[in-house]
Amino acid sequence: MVQREYVICGLCGRNRIIETKEKGRLRWDFVDLGAADFIQLREGGGKKAGMGGRGYRGSAPGSGFHLVSAKTLEEVMDDPTYADVVEGMKTQLLRLVKDAVRIGLVKREELG
């Protein structure tokens, strides 16, 4: 039986495998909050009749959710439509930083 270690994101609660043969070790340095998509609008691609089937969702040409548009965090920070999402992320982010200081992972001097 294969066992794998996962790390759980303190911000969103999702888990990821720590290391894979294809992608290597999990990294945390690839998101730039100023430039990264924060909100994405996607539409379903559907699938062609007779292709795929039960257990094969997403294998047909044109399937999946295609990106229509995207907005950065900076673009939605003052938009009331997303106020609850932005505030929720901010609250959790502050909680993470405070907890990291409390347990000694981050020193106050590092916060600049």
Secondary structure, DSSP 8 states (H G I E B T S, - for coil): -----EEE-TTT--EEESEETTTEE--S----TTTSEEEEEEEE----TTSS-TT-TT-STT-SEEEEEEEEHHHHTT-GGGHHHHHHHHHHHHHHHHHHHHHTSS-GGGG-
